[in-house]
Amino acid sequence: MVVVASQTIFCELQRLYPVVSDVKMMILVKMKKIRQATKSDVKSITELFYETIQNINIRDYSKEEVDDWSSWSRDVEKWEEEVVEQYFVLYEIEDKIVGFSSITKDGYLDFMFTHKDFQGKGIAKRMLTELEKKAIQQGNDFIYSDVSITAKDFFLSQGYKVEKQQLKRSKERELINFRMTKQLKDEK
């Protein structure tokens, strides 16, 4: 388990809130964490996936498109495989899953979803940082992904470049998305 708040953040919190005891501060720090997913997390992951697409991606896709895309939430066996085969991480706040993301061994960023009620709070950025570190550890020269219209600006802001716009088949419909890549700097 990777605790998101580092010792540096802990020290900064103590500086800002000197009256808060060390015990209370450690509780605050441990409330947010990134950890690897397990098969037992699939139900929560698929619920978050479904709710995010239905409530957030509806801004950029039609009702028919989001219904088709979010229907993947019912393919539990496929999700269980992905959790096992990929480096699949969860972002939790107070033991509630509010984000998930994954990367394959060849550097394909497969999933990046943040709970509909936690958008714009830096969760995706923290998960992306974790996946980029993993990609470097895996020896990947770059990360590539098929990014939704909704997520395109976020990835651009994180240094990803659009390679091409494309149509990608969900189940019954083809959805517009973008093949995006980011060259990684080896920090060895």
PyRosetta script that sets phi, psi and omega in degrees:
from pyrosetta import init, pose_from_sequence

init()
pose = pose_from_sequence("MVVVASQTIFCELQRLYPVVSDVKMMILVKMKKIRQATKSDVKSITELFYETIQNINIRDYSKEEVDDWSSWSRDVEKWEEEVVEQYFVLYEIEDKIVGFSSITKDGYLDFMFTHKDFQGKGIAKRMLTELEKKAIQQGNDFIYSDVSITAKDFFLSQGYKVEKQQLKRSKERELINFRMTKQLKDEK")
pose.set_psi(1, 134.6)
pose.set_omega(1, 178.5)
pose.set_phi(2, -105.8)
pose.set_psi(2, 116.7)
pose.set_omega(2, 177.3)
pose.set_phi(3, -80.8)
pose.set_psi(3, 125.2)
pose.set_omega(3, -175.1)
pose.set_phi(4, -63.8)
pose.set_psi(4, -45.1)
pose.set_omega(4, -178.4)
pose.set_phi(5, -77.7)
pose.set_psi(5, 119.5)
pose.set_omega(5, -178.8)
pose.set_phi(6, -88.2)
pose.set_psi(6, 177.2)
pose.set_omega(6, 177.7)
pose.set_phi(7, -60.0)
pose.set_psi(7, -35.4)
pose.set_omega(7, 179.1)
pose.set_phi(8, -62.1)
pose.set_psi(8, -44.7)
pose.set_omega(8, 178.7)
pose.set_phi(9, -64.2)
pose.set_psi(9, -41.4)
pose.set_omega(9, 178.4)
pose.set_phi(10, -57.7)
pose.set_psi(10, -45.3)
pose.set_omega(10, -179.9)
pose.set_phi(11, -64.7)
pose.set_psi(11, -39.3)
pose.set_omega(11, 178.7)
pose.set_phi(12, -65.7)
pose.set_psi(12, -41.3)
pose.set_omega(12, 176.8)
pose.set_phi(13, -61.8)
pose.set_psi(13, -40.8)
pose.set_omega(13, 178.6)
pose.set_phi(14, -64.3)
pose.set_psi(14, -37.0)
pose.set_omega(14, 178.7)
pose.set_phi(15, -66.0)
pose.set_psi(15, -42.8)
pose.set_omega(15, -178.0)
pose.set_phi(16, -73.8)
pose.set_psi(16, -32.7)
pose.set_omega(16, -176.8)
pose.set_phi(17, -127.3)
pose.set_psi(17, 69.6)
pose.set_omega(17, -174.1)
pose.set_phi(18, -65.2)
pose.set_psi(18, -20.5)
pose.set_omega(18, -177.8)
pose.set_phi(19, -82.9)
pose.set_psi(19, -11.8)
pose.set_omega(19, 179.3)
pose.set_phi(20, -78.8)
pose.set_psi(20, 130.7)
pose.set_omega(20, -177.7)
pose.set_phi(21, -67.0)
pose.set_psi(21, 160.0)
pose.set_omega(21, 177.5)
pose.set_phi(22, -57.9)
pose.set_psi(22, -39.3)
pose.set_omega(22, -179.0)
pose.set_phi(23, -64.8)
pose.set_psi(23, -47.4)
pose.set_omega(23, 179.4)
pose.set_phi(24, -64.0)
pose.set_psi(24, -37.9)
pose.set_omega(24, -179.7)
pose.set_phi(25, -65.2)
pose.set_psi(25, -41.3)
pose.set_omega(25, 178.4)
pose.set_phi(26, -64.2)
pose.set_psi(26, -34.9)
pose.set_omega(26, 177.0)
pose.set_phi(27, -64.5)
pose.set_psi(27, -44.4)
pose.set_omega(27, 177.9)
pose.set_phi(28, -59.9)
pose.set_psi(28, -43.4)
pose.set_omega(28, -178.8)
pose.set_phi(29, -64.1)
pose.set_psi(29, -40.1)
pose.set_omega(29, -175.7)
pose.set_phi(30, -81.6)
pose.set_psi(30, -4.3)
pose.set_omega(30, 179.8)
pose.set_phi(31, -70.0)
pose.set_psi(31, -25.7)
pose.set_omega(31, -179.7)
pose.set_phi(32, -113.7)
pose.set_psi(32, 130.1)
pose.set_omega(32, 178.6)
pose.set_phi(33, -156.7)
pose.set_psi(33, 157.3)
pose.set_omega(33, 171.2)
pose.set_phi(34, -112.4)
pose.set_psi(34, 132.8)
pose.set_omega(34, 177.5)
pose.set_phi(35, -142.4)
pose.set_psi(35, 161.8)
pose.set_omega(35, 176.9)
pose.set_phi(36, -73.7)
pose.set_psi(36, 142.7)
pose.set_omega(36, 178.9)
pose.set_phi(37, -78.0)
pose.set_psi(37, 155.6)
pose.set_omega(37, 173.0)
pose.set_phi(38, -127.7)
pose.set_psi(38, 169.5)
pose.set_omega(38, 178.8)
pose.set_phi(39, -57.2)
pose.set_psi(39, -31.7)
pose.set_omega(39, -179.3)
pose.set_phi(40, -67.7)
pose.set_psi(40, -12.1)
pose.set_omega(40, 178.7)
pose.set_phi(41, -90.2)
pose.set_psi(41, -6.6)
pose.set_omega(41, -172.0)
pose.set_phi(42, -57.8)
pose.set_psi(42, -41.2)
pose.set_omega(42, -179.4)
pose.set_phi(43, -59.3)
pose.set_psi(43, -46.4)
pose.set_omega(43, 179.1)
pose.set_phi(44, -67.0)
pose.set_psi(44, -38.3)
pose.set_omega(44, 179.4)
pose.set_phi(45, -63.4)
pose.set_psi(45, -47.2)
pose.set_omega(45, -177.0)
pose.set_phi(46, -68.9)
pose.set_psi(46, -32.6)
pose.set_omega(46, 175.6)
pose.set_phi(47, -65.4)
pose.set_psi(47, -44.4)
pose.set_omega(47, 178.7)
pose.set_phi(48, -63.3)
pose.set_psi(48, -44.0)
pose.set_omega(48, 177.7)
pose.set_phi(49, -55.5)
pose.set_psi(49, -52.4)
pose.set_omega(49, -178.4)
pose.set_phi(50, -60.7)
pose.set_psi(50, -50.7)
pose.set_omega(50, -176.9)
pose.set_phi(51, -64.0)
pose.set_psi(51, -38.2)
pose.set_omega(51, -179.9)
pose.set_phi(52, -66.4)
pose.set_psi(52, -46.8)
pose.set_omega(52, -179.9)
pose.set_phi(53, -63.0)
pose.set_psi(53, -45.3)
pose.set_omega(53, -177.7)
pose.set_phi(54, -65.8)
pose.set_psi(54, -31.9)
pose.set_omega(54, -174.4)
pose.set_phi(55, -105.2)
pose.set_psi(55, -26.2)
pose.set_omega(55, -177.7)
pose.set_phi(56, -106.2)
pose.set_psi(56, -51.0)
pose.set_omega(56, -176.8)
pose.set_phi(57, -70.4)
pose.set_psi(57, -15.7)
pose.set_omega(57, 176.7)
pose.set_phi(58, -60.5)
pose.set_psi(58, -19.3)
pose.set_omega(58, 178.1)
pose.set_phi(59, -65.9)
pose.set_psi(59, -27.9)
pose.set_omega(59, -173.2)
pose.set_phi(60, -118.9)
pose.set_psi(60, -7.8)
pose.set_omega(60, -178.2)
pose.set_phi(61, -131.2)
pose.set_psi(61, 156.7)
pose.set_omega(61, -179.8)
pose.set_phi(62, -72.0)
pose.set_psi(62, 163.7)
pose.set_omega(62, 177.4)
pose.set_phi(63, -57.7)
pose.set_psi(63, -41.1)
pose.set_omega(63, 178.9)
pose.set_phi(64, -64.4)
pose.set_psi(64, -39.6)
pose.set_omega(64, 179.3)
pose.set_phi(65, -67.0)
pose.set_psi(65, -45.5)
pose.set_omega(65, -179.3)
pose.set_phi(66, -69.4)
pose.set_psi(66, -33.4)
pose.set_omega(66, 176.1)
pose.set_phi(67, -64.0)
pose.set_psi(67, -42.8)
pose.set_omega(67, 178.4)
pose.set_phi(68, -64.4)
pose.set_psi(68, -48.9)
pose.set_omega(68, -177.9)
pose.set_phi(69, -62.4)
pose.set_psi(69, -48.9)
pose.set_omega(69, -176.5)
pose.set_phi(70, -70.4)
pose.set_psi(70, -15.4)
pose.set_omega(70, 178.5)
pose.set_phi(71, -64.8)
pose.set_psi(71, -16.8)
pose.set_omega(71, 175.3)
pose.set_phi(72, -62.0)
pose.set_psi(72, -18.2)
pose.set_omega(72, -179.9)
pose.set_phi(73, -61.7)
pose.set_psi(73, -22.3)
pose.set_omega(73, -178.3)
pose.set_phi(74, -83.9)
pose.set_psi(74, -9.5)
pose.set_omega(74, -178.1)
pose.set_phi(75, -87.1)
pose.set_psi(75, 70.5)
pose.set_omega(75, -172.5)
pose.set_phi(76, -58.5)
pose.set_psi(76, -42.5)
pose.set_omega(76, -179.3)
pose.set_phi(77, -60.5)
pose.set_psi(77, -41.0)
pose.set_omega(77, 178.4)
pose.set_phi(78, -64.2)
pose.set_psi(78, -41.7)
pose.set_omega(78, 177.7)
pose.set_phi(79, -63.1)
pose.set_psi(79, -42.1)
pose.set_omega(79, 178.7)
pose.set_phi(80, -61.2)
pose.set_psi(80, -40.0)
pose.set_omega(80, 176.9)
pose.set_phi(81, -62.3)
pose.set_psi(81, -45.7)
pose.set_omega(81, -178.7)
pose.set_phi(82, -61.6)
pose.set_psi(82, -41.5)
pose.set_omega(82, 179.7)
pose.set_phi(83, -61.0)
pose.set_psi(83, -37.1)
pose.set_omega(83, -178.3)
pose.set_phi(84, -80.2)
pose.set_psi(84, -41.3)
pose.set_omega(84, -172.7)
pose.set_phi(85, -80.8)
pose.set_psi(85, -28.2)
pose.set_omega(85, -176.1)
pose.set_phi(86, -105.1)
pose.set_psi(86, 165.3)
pose.set_omega(86, 168.0)
pose.set_phi(87, -81.4)
pose.set_psi(87, 101.7)
pose.set_omega(87, -168.2)
pose.set_phi(88, -116.7)
pose.set_psi(88, 115.1)
pose.set_omega(88, -175.5)
pose.set_phi(89, -116.0)
pose.set_psi(89, 152.9)
pose.set_omega(89, 177.2)
pose.set_phi(90, -118.2)
pose.set_psi(90, 145.8)
pose.set_omega(90, 172.2)
pose.set_phi(91, -109.0)
pose.set_psi(91, 124.0)
pose.set_omega(91, -178.3)
pose.set_phi(92, -119.2)
pose.set_psi(92, 143.8)
pose.set_omega(92, 169.1)
pose.set_phi(93, -125.3)
pose.set_psi(93, 120.3)
pose.set_omega(93, -177.9)
pose.set_phi(94, 50.3)
pose.set_psi(94, 46.6)
pose.set_omega(94, 177.9)
pose.set_phi(95, 65.0)
pose.set_psi(95, 14.5)
pose.set_omega(95, 174.2)
pose.set_phi(96, -105.7)
pose.set_psi(96, 128.9)
pose.set_omega(96, 178.9)
pose.set_phi(97, -73.3)
pose.set_psi(97, 119.7)
pose.set_omega(97, -180.0)
pose.set_phi(98, -119.4)
pose.set_psi(98, 2.3)
pose.set_omega(98, 177.0)
pose.set_phi(99, -169.3)
pose.set_psi(99, 154.9)
pose.set_omega(99, 173.2)
pose.set_phi(100, -150.0)
pose.set_psi(100, 153.4)
pose.set_omega(100, -179.2)
pose.set_phi(101, -157.0)
pose.set_psi(101, 158.3)
pose.set_omega(101, 179.9)
pose.set_phi(102, -152.1)
pose.set_psi(102, 156.9)
pose.set_omega(102, 176.6)
pose.set_phi(103, -140.0)
pose.set_psi(103, 143.1)
pose.set_omega(103, 177.9)
pose.set_phi(104, -88.4)
pose.set_psi(104, 172.5)
pose.set_omega(104, -178.7)
pose.set_phi(105, -65.4)
pose.set_psi(105, -25.2)
pose.set_omega(105, -180.0)
pose.set_phi(106, -92.5)
pose.set_psi(106, 7.1)
pose.set_omega(106, 174.8)
pose.set_phi(107, 93.5)
pose.set_psi(107, 15.2)
pose.set_omega(107, 176.9)
pose.set_phi(108, -85.3)
pose.set_psi(108, 117.9)
pose.set_omega(108, 175.8)
pose.set_phi(109, -81.2)
pose.set_psi(109, 106.4)
pose.set_omega(109, -171.6)
pose.set_phi(110, -86.4)
pose.set_psi(110, -49.1)
pose.set_omega(110, -176.0)
pose.set_phi(111, -126.5)
pose.set_psi(111, 144.1)
pose.set_omega(111, 172.1)
pose.set_phi(112, -155.3)
pose.set_psi(112, 98.5)
pose.set_omega(112, -177.9)
pose.set_phi(113, -132.8)
pose.set_psi(113, 136.3)
pose.set_omega(113, 176.1)
pose.set_phi(114, -119.1)
pose.set_psi(114, 136.9)
pose.set_omega(114, 179.7)
pose.set_phi(115, -48.8)
pose.set_psi(115, 142.3)
pose.set_omega(115, -177.1)
pose.set_phi(116, -56.8)
pose.set_psi(116, -29.8)
pose.set_omega(116, -178.6)
pose.set_phi(117, -91.0)
pose.set_psi(117, 1.2)
pose.set_omega(117, -177.4)
pose.set_phi(118, -125.1)
pose.set_psi(118, 23.7)
pose.set_omega(118, 178.5)
pose.set_phi(119, -67.5)
pose.set_psi(119, 144.7)
pose.set_omega(119, 173.6)
pose.set_phi(120, 73.3)
pose.set_psi(120, 20.2)
pose.set_omega(120, -178.5)
pose.set_phi(121, -110.4)
pose.set_psi(121, 13.4)
pose.set_omega(121, 177.0)
pose.set_phi(122, 86.3)
pose.set_psi(122, 4.6)
pose.set_omega(122, -177.4)
pose.set_phi(123, -67.4)
pose.set_psi(123, -47.9)
pose.set_omega(123, 179.8)
pose.set_phi(124, -61.6)
pose.set_psi(124, -39.5)
pose.set_omega(124, 179.4)
pose.set_phi(125, -62.5)
pose.set_psi(125, -42.2)
pose.set_omega(125, 179.5)
pose.set_phi(126, -66.4)
pose.set_psi(126, -41.1)
pose.set_omega(126, 178.0)
pose.set_phi(127, -66.3)
pose.set_psi(127, -40.0)
pose.set_omega(127, 179.3)
pose.set_phi(128, -62.7)
pose.set_psi(128, -40.9)
pose.set_omega(128, 176.4)
pose.set_phi(129, -58.8)
pose.set_psi(129, -43.3)
pose.set_omega(129, 178.4)
pose.set_phi(130, -62.3)
pose.set_psi(130, -43.6)
pose.set_omega(130, -179.1)
pose.set_phi(131, -69.2)
pose.set_psi(131, -35.6)
pose.set_omega(131, 177.5)
pose.set_phi(132, -65.6)
pose.set_psi(132, -38.5)
pose.set_omega(132, 175.3)
pose.set_phi(133, -62.1)
pose.set_psi(133, -43.3)
pose.set_omega(133, 179.0)
pose.set_phi(134, -63.2)
pose.set_psi(134, -41.8)
pose.set_omega(134, 179.2)
pose.set_phi(135, -60.9)
pose.set_psi(135, -41.2)
pose.set_omega(135, 177.7)
pose.set_phi(136, -64.2)
pose.set_psi(136, -43.9)
pose.set_omega(136, 177.0)
pose.set_phi(137, -59.7)
pose.set_psi(137, -35.8)
pose.set_omega(137, -179.5)
pose.set_phi(138, -76.8)
pose.set_psi(138, -9.1)
pose.set_omega(138, -179.5)
pose.set_phi(139, 84.7)
pose.set_psi(139, 16.9)
pose.set_omega(139, 178.1)
pose.set_phi(140, -73.0)
pose.set_psi(140, 135.6)
pose.set_omega(140, 177.1)
pose.set_phi(141, -80.3)
pose.set_psi(141, -25.3)
pose.set_omega(141, -179.4)
pose.set_phi(142, -154.2)
pose.set_psi(142, 163.6)
pose.set_omega(142, 173.0)
pose.set_phi(143, -111.6)
pose.set_psi(143, 141.0)
pose.set_omega(143, 175.0)
pose.set_phi(144, -132.6)
pose.set_psi(144, 153.6)
pose.set_omega(144, -176.5)
pose.set_phi(145, -157.5)
pose.set_psi(145, 157.9)
pose.set_omega(145, 171.4)
pose.set_phi(146, -103.4)
pose.set_psi(146, 106.7)
pose.set_omega(146, -166.7)
pose.set_phi(147, -105.6)
pose.set_psi(147, 135.1)
pose.set_omega(147, 179.2)
pose.set_phi(148, -68.0)
pose.set_psi(148, 163.4)
pose.set_omega(148, 174.0)
pose.set_phi(149, -56.4)
pose.set_psi(149, -41.1)
pose.set_omega(149, -177.1)
pose.set_phi(150, -61.8)
pose.set_psi(150, -38.9)
pose.set_omega(150, -174.6)
pose.set_phi(151, -93.2)
pose.set_psi(151, -7.8)
pose.set_omega(151, -174.3)
pose.set_phi(152, -54.2)
pose.set_psi(152, -49.9)
pose.set_omega(152, -177.4)
pose.set_phi(153, -63.4)
pose.set_psi(153, -37.0)
pose.set_omega(153, 176.7)
pose.set_phi(154, -59.4)
pose.set_psi(154, -48.5)
pose.set_omega(154, -177.9)
pose.set_phi(155, -66.5)
pose.set_psi(155, -37.0)
pose.set_omega(155, 174.7)
pose.set_phi(156, -58.9)
pose.set_psi(156, -42.0)
pose.set_omega(156, -179.4)
pose.set_phi(157, -67.1)
pose.set_psi(157, -17.1)
pose.set_omega(157, -179.7)
pose.set_phi(158, -101.2)
pose.set_psi(158, 12.6)
pose.set_omega(158, 174.8)
pose.set_phi(159, 92.7)
pose.set_psi(159, 9.6)
pose.set_omega(159, 177.7)
pose.set_phi(160, -84.2)
pose.set_psi(160, 151.0)
pose.set_omega(160, -179.7)
pose.set_phi(161, -119.1)
pose.set_psi(161, 143.8)
pose.set_omega(161, 176.9)
pose.set_phi(162, -78.1)
pose.set_psi(162, 122.1)
pose.set_omega(162, 174.1)
pose.set_phi(163, -85.5)
pose.set_psi(163, -42.6)
pose.set_omega(163, 179.6)
pose.set_phi(164, -167.1)
pose.set_psi(164, 153.5)
pose.set_omega(164, 168.8)
pose.set_phi(165, -87.7)
pose.set_psi(165, 143.7)
pose.set_omega(165, -176.9)
pose.set_phi(166, -148.8)
pose.set_psi(166, 166.5)
pose.set_omega(166, 170.4)
pose.set_phi(167, -105.8)
pose.set_psi(167, 128.9)
pose.set_omega(167, 179.6)
pose.set_phi(168, -124.2)
pose.set_psi(168, 131.3)
pose.set_omega(168, -177.9)
pose.set_phi(169, -74.4)
pose.set_psi(169, 131.7)
pose.set_omega(169, 171.2)
pose.set_phi(170, -90.2)
pose.set_psi(170, -106.8)
pose.set_omega(170, 173.1)
pose.set_phi(171, -103.1)
pose.set_psi(171, -61.3)
pose.set_omega(171, -177.7)
pose.set_phi(172, -109.8)
pose.set_psi(172, -16.3)
pose.set_omega(172, -173.2)
pose.set_phi(173, -122.7)
pose.set_psi(173, 153.5)
pose.set_omega(173, 171.9)
pose.set_phi(174, -97.1)
pose.set_psi(174, 131.5)
pose.set_omega(174, -177.7)
pose.set_phi(175, -113.4)
pose.set_psi(175, 142.1)
pose.set_omega(175, 174.4)
pose.set_phi(176, -72.3)
pose.set_psi(176, 131.9)
pose.set_omega(176, 168.9)
pose.set_phi(177, -149.9)
pose.set_psi(177, -175.2)
pose.set_omega(177, -174.1)
pose.set_phi(178, -131.1)
pose.set_psi(178, 130.0)
pose.set_omega(178, 170.6)
pose.set_phi(179, -78.4)
pose.set_psi(179, 118.3)
pose.set_omega(179, -178.5)
pose.set_phi(180, -123.8)
pose.set_psi(180, 148.7)
pose.set_omega(180, -179.2)
pose.set_phi(181, -137.2)
pose.set_psi(181, 158.5)
pose.set_omega(181, 172.8)
pose.set_phi(182, -142.0)
pose.set_psi(182, 126.7)
pose.set_omega(182, 175.4)
pose.set_phi(183, -73.9)
pose.set_psi(183, 134.4)
pose.set_omega(183, -179.3)
pose.set_phi(184, -98.0)
pose.set_psi(184, 144.7)
pose.set_omega(184, 174.2)
pose.set_phi(185, -95.6)
pose.set_psi(185, 126.2)
pose.set_omega(185, 178.3)
pose.set_phi(186, -74.3)
pose.set_psi(186, 120.2)
pose.set_omega(186, -176.9)
pose.set_phi(187, -103.1)
pose.set_psi(187, 31.5)
pose.set_omega(187, -178.8)
pose.set_phi(188, -70.4)
pose.dump_pdb("model.pdb")
